Amino acid sequence: MKLIPRAYQLAIYNSALQNGNTLAILGTGLGKTLIALLLIREKMKQGKCLFLTPTKPLAKQHLQSVKEVLEVDDVALLTGERNAEARKKEYQHSVIVATPQTIRNDLERGILESDFALCVFDEAHRAVKDYAYTKIAAELPEDTLIVGLTASPGGKKERIEEVLAHLKIRNIEIRTALDEDVKPYIQQSTVKWMAVRLSPTLLQIQQLLEKLISRYAQALGALGFAPPLRHKGLFIQLRQRILQHPHGKKYRALMFYSALWHALHMQELIETQGVYALRKYLERLQQKESKSAQMLLKEEEMGKLMALAHGEEEHPKLKVLMDLLEKLKGKKCIVFAQYRDQIALLERELQGAGFRARQFLGKKKEYTRKMQEETIAAFREDKFDILVSTSIGEEGLDIPSVDTVIFYEPIPSEIRSIQRKGRAARLKEGEVYILMTKGTRDEAYYWASHRKEKKMRAIVARIQQKLQGGRPAPAERGQMRISRFLE
């Protein structure tokens, strides 16, 4: 085996072997994959091993790890790009690396038996509702060792319990940068948030949108569907409640709901992104033929808003970002932003100012997997310094460690926030900067993710204690000689 495991990786590995189905919670960069490889090496002696991961780039990455680190050639990559008959032959290999949809479909077709000695679920927090992970786990025999890997299982007790139930987990191992057996291997990162304020023009646009939001919220409320404006998840659920209503008024309610959705999204764009992102959204809105879009566009406030949005002024965050990157020149950075339109603007502005920056997006027609791979390879080879990334850069992909991570906007998800921060401070001290617009949802999102992260750790600790019962603490078990893994 080419890599030497760390003490905490060995402890988690041994805990899974001793205590059965395990959820391993480790921040980005702490080496979850190596734990999976150790387990594959051990369980291959008993039967076939399945390594599941949500995306094709991640699957390809894990295939290389199995081949290079374990020096195993009896391994196949299955992502649905090959036909069912070809896949059937590949299932004879000892190690299968695959995307979950492919495995779920082949289990349902009956061309794959679920007789695995080990099944590893990468990004295990996805094992909720009807995601393919849940179906696969249900099909696995009782003697299959199930191991879930994640940076965070979520900030709600119900979600964490759902993940545990779906994956039949009875043992939890969690490590953070604060744990004694982790501290020797990583450097701490400093988190700083940088406050900005909306300009007078952006404030005018915000106020126009607030009038529209208030108007449509009142209209929905009058029909019996008061919208929860401060909770995006509950607001999304409201649409389903409207659809299920038996009365004909639901069609009018849906029109108001859709118009309100557009107004809320535009408000988020102007508060957290800027005029360019808003302008691009308005262009798409004007192309829609729906009654809600046409109704919204006829509002007096929308005429004023569009006139203001066609000025040259951008969000004050852009200048703050430019000034910050100027101070950080020579350092490798990832700038995370939420929307593709904003990513395009940031890349263009940064390159225009002389920065070596490139965008990194999720796979779509205009941005292929090959382009993803070429971008990451160029970043690793120091052909540019600043990676401007959507959420694709948060989860799992083998992006080189960087000196600095910058959030162009806070995000309410503690899972994504943990993954973003984990991109810095692996081998040397790192910095995390969070740009935050005062008095907007930026502030609400920042504190929401902060609270959820603290809550998640407390919930996991309680569940872990309950599951472990009287078993020894993590530091007291799983002691193994590292020399064993150098053979």
N, C-alpha and C positions, 0 to 999 in steps of 0.2 A: 504494500500500500504506500502510495507516494507522499501523502500528507500525514503529518503528525497531529492527532487530535488533542484538543485542549482538555484540561481537567473537567470542566463543566460539561463538555460534549460527551466525554466518557461516562460521567455520572448519569446524564440523561439517557444515554444508550443503555447502560446497565439497568437503570430503573425500568425502562420499557421491557427489557428481557425478563426482569424479575416480577414486575407488577402488571404486565399485560397492556391492553390497549391504552395508549398514552397520547395526550395533547402536549406538545412541546411549544412553549411560547417564548420566543427569543426575538429581540429587535433586529431590524435589518442590519446585516453585516456581522452578526454574531455566529454565523456558520451553521444554519439549520440543515443545509444540504449535506454537510459532512456527517451529521448524525444519521441521516437517511442512508448514506453510503455504507457506514459502519454496520447498520442493521441489515442492509442487503447482503453484504459480505457474509454475515453470520447466518442469515435465514436461507441463503441459497443452498446451504447444506441439507435443508429439509424439503425444499420444493421451489416452485417459481415465485418470483417477486414482481410486484406491480408498483410502479412509481407514477402517480398521477399529478398533473399540473395543469392549470387553467388555460394556458395559451401555447400556441405552437412554438414561438421563440423560446419560451421557458422549457418546453419539452426537448427541443433541440439542444439547449444548453445542458440540461440534465443528462442527456444521452452522452455528450462529450465527457461529462464528469465521471459517469460510470466507466466509460472506456479508458480514460486517462488516469483517474485516481485509483480505481479498483483494478485496472489493467484486465478488464473483462471484455471479451469479444462476443460472447453469447448473449447479445442484447439487441432488441429491436425497437424502432421508433414508429408509433402508430398514431396518426393525427387525423385520419379520415380522408387524406388525399389519395389513398390507395383503395381499390375496390374491395368488396367484402371477401371475395375468393382469395385474393392476394394476402389480405390480413389474416385469414384463417391459417395459412401456412406459417406466418410470422409468430403466431401464438405458441409455437413449439419452443421458442427461445426461453432461456432461464430467467432473463430479466426483460420486462416490458416497460418502456417509458411511453406514456400516452396522455392524450387529452381526455377528459372524462366523458364527453359526449360520444366519442368513438367507442369507448368501453361499454357505456350504458346501452348504446344501440346494438352492439354485438352480443351482449348478454341477452337482450330482448329477442334477438334473431335466433339465438341458440347456437351461434357459431363459436362461442367462447364459454368455457367452463370457469366457474368462480373459485376453483381450487388453488388459491394462492397461499403460500406460507406467510407472506408479508404483503401488506398494502399500505403505501405511504400516500397521504393526501396533502400535497403542498398547497399553501394558502387555504388552510382548513376552515377559516372563518366563512368561506363560501358555502359550507355545508348546511344551508338553511332552505326552508320551503321546498320547492321542487327542483333545485339545482341537481345536476347529474350525480354529484357526490353522494347524495342521500340514497338514491336508487342503488348505486353500486355497493355501498356499505351494507344495505339491507340484504343483498344477495350473497355476501361473503360468509363462509362457514364460521362456526364458533371458534375453531382452532386457528383461524387467520389472525396474525398479529396486526392490529391497525394502529398506525401512528399518524397523527395530524401535526402539521407544522404551520405556524403562523406568527406574525409579529404582534397581533392583537386579535382576540376572538370577538371583540365588540365591547361596548360600554353598558349594555343592558343585561340584567340577570337572565331574562327570558331568552335572549339571543344566545348567550353563552350556554345555557342549559339545552337549547335546541341543538347547537353544534355537538355538544357532548352526547346527547341522546342519539342523534342521527349516526354518529361515528362509533357508538357503543363504547365511549371512553370511560375508563374507571381509574385513571391515574393522570395527574397533571404535573408537569415540570415547567416552571417559569423562571427565567433569568433576565435581569436587567443590568444596566451599567453600574447599579449600586450594589450588586451582589459581590461578596468577597472573592468568589472563585472566577468572576468575570473581570474584575478590576485590573488584574495584571496584564490583560490582553488588549485593552482598548484605552483610548484617550477620551477625556470628557469633552463635550461640546458646550459652548456658551450660547444661550438663546437670548437674542435681543429683539425687541419689537420697536419699529420706527413709525411714529405717528405722523399722518398727514391730514390736511383738512381740504374739503371740497372748495374749489374756486367759486366765485360768485355765479359764473355761468352754469357750472355743474349743479350748484344749489338751486338755481331757477328751474333746471330740468327736473331735479329731484322733487321740487315742490309741485310742479305740474303733474308729475306721475302720482304723487300722494293724493291729489284731487281726484284723479281717475280711479285710483285704487279705492278710495273712500266711497266714491259713487257706486262702483260695481259691487263692492262689499255690502253696501246698504241694500242694493237691489237683490242680491242673493239672500240676504237675511230676511227681507220682506217676503220672500217665497218659501221661507222655512229652512234655509240652508246657510246659516251664519258661518262664514269662512274663518278658519283658524290661521290668521295671517302670519303669526310669528312662528309657526311650526310647519316647515315644508312637507314633512312626512304626512302629517295629518291633513294638510291641504290637498295632497295628492289623493289620499283616501276619500276625500269628500266627493270627488268625481264619481267614484264607484257607488257611493250612497245616492247620488242624484240619479244615476242610471237605473238603480234598482227601484226607484220610486214609481208607483203605479199610475200616478196622476199625469195628465198631459202637460202640466206646468214644468215638468222636468226638461222639456226641450228649450224653453225660455231660460230656465236656470242654467242649462249647459252652455248656452250662448254667453250669458253673463260670466259664467265660470271661466270659459276660454278667454274672453276679453280680459278678465282679471289676471289670469295666468300670464298673458302677454305683458300686461302692465307691471306685474311683480318682477318678471324676468328683466324687463328694461330697467327697472329700478335697481336691481342687483348689478346689472352691467354698468350703469352710470356711477354707482357707489364704489364698486370694487375693481372695475376694469378701465373704463374711459369712453370717450366720445367715439373713437374708431369702432370699437366693438358694438356700441349702440347703433351706429350708422349702418353697419353691415346687417345687423338684425332687422332694422327698419326696412332695408332693401328687400329682405326675404319676406317680411310681413306684407309689404305692398304687392307682392306677387301672389299672395293667397287670395282665394275666391270665397272663403268661408264667410258666413254671415257675421260671425264674431269679429273677424279681422276687419271687414268692411265697416261694421258699426264703430269699432274703435278708431279707425282712421278718419272717420267723419267728425270726431270730437274736436271741439275748438282747441283744447289743450294740445292735441297732437300736432296741429298746424304750427303752433308756437314752438313746440318741442323740436319738430323737424328743422325749423329755421335755425334754432340755437345749435342743433347737433351738426349742422353743416359748416360750422366754423372750423378754424385750424387748431383750436385749443385742445390739449390732451389732459388726461388725469395727472395731478401733481405727483402721483407715484412714479411716473416715468422719469422725471428729473431726479427724484430721490434715488431711484434705481441706478441711473447713469452715474450720479455722484458717488454712490456706494461702490459700484464696479470700478470706477476710476481709482479709488483708494485700494481696491483689492487686486489691482493689475498684477499679473504674474501668478495669481492663484487660480486653481481649477474650481469652477463654480457650476452649480445647477440652479437655474431659475425655474421654479414651478409656477405655472399659470393655468387657470381653469379652462379657458376657451381657446379654440383653434384660431379664431380671428385675432385674438390678443397675442397669441404666440407668433403669428405672422408679423404683426406690427412690431413686437419686441425684437424679433430677429432683424427686421429691416432697419429699425432705429439704431440698434446696437452695431450692426455692420456699418451703417452710415457714419457712426461716430468713431469708427476705427477699431472696434472690439472684434476679436475672433469668436464669433457666436454662430451656432446652428440650431435649428429647431429639431425636435424629436417628438413624433406623433404616433398615435395608434394607427394600425394598418387600415387603410382605405384605398380606393382606386387611385387617388392622387399621391398616396404615400405607401409604398409597398414594403413587404417584409425585407426585401433586399436592401432598400433604402435605410430601414431601421438598422440592419446589421452593419452596413457601411458607415453609418453615422457613429455607432458605438465603437467600431474599430478605429475610426479616425480620432475620436475623443480619447481612446486608450493610448493611441500613438502620439498624443499631444499636437495634433494638427490644428486643433482649436481649443479654446480655454473655457468657453461658456456654453453649456447645454441648456437650451430653453425648452422645457418639457411640459407636456400635459401629464395627466395621471398615469400614463403608460410607464413613466419613469419611477413610479412609486413602488410597484409590486414585483419583487423577485428578480427582474432582469439583471444580468451581470454587468451592471454599469460600474465603471471604475470608481473607487473612493475619491471624494473631493474634499477640498479645504473648506468650502462654504456652500451652504444650502440657503436659498432665498425663496420665501413664499411671497409671490406677488400679491396674494390675498390669503387670509386665514381660511381654513376649511372646518366645517363643524364635525367632521368624522374623525374620531380618535384613532381609528385604524389607519387611515390615510396620513394623518398627522405624524404618527409614530414612524410609518414607513418613510415619509419624506425626511424627517430628522435623522433617521438612521443612515442616510447617504453620506453624512459627514462624520468625522471623528472616529475612524476605524484604526488607522495606524499612527495618526498624529492628531494633535488638538485641532478641533474644527469649530466653525461658527455657524449658527443658524440665525438668519434675519427674517423677521416677519413684518411686511409692510401692512399697515392698518389705517384705514380712513376713520377718523374720529366721528362719533355720532352716527355710524351706519351699521349695517349688518356685519361688516368686518369685525367690529368689536364683539358683537353677539356670537359670531362663529368662533372667534379665538377663545373666548371664555367657555363656550359650549364644549369644544374639543378638550380643553384643559380639565374641565370638570369630569367629562366622560372618561378621560385617561386615568384620573385618580380613582374614579368609581370602579373602572374595570379592574384595576389592581386589587382593590379591596374585595370585590366580588370573587375574583379568582382565588385570592388567599383563603376566603371562607370556604369555597367549594373544595379547594385543594386540601384544606384541613379536614373537612368532612370525609373526603374520599380516602385520605391517607390513614385516618384513624390513629392507631398507635404505632404506625410504621416509623422508622427513624427518619430524621430530617435529611434533606438532599445531600448535605455536605458529609453525612455520616455513612451514606450508602454508595454503592457503585464504585468503590475504590478498586482500580485495576492498574496493572503495570502497563505503562505506555509502550515499553519494549515489545509487548505482544503484537502491537500494530505496525511494527517495523519489520516484521518477518517477511 
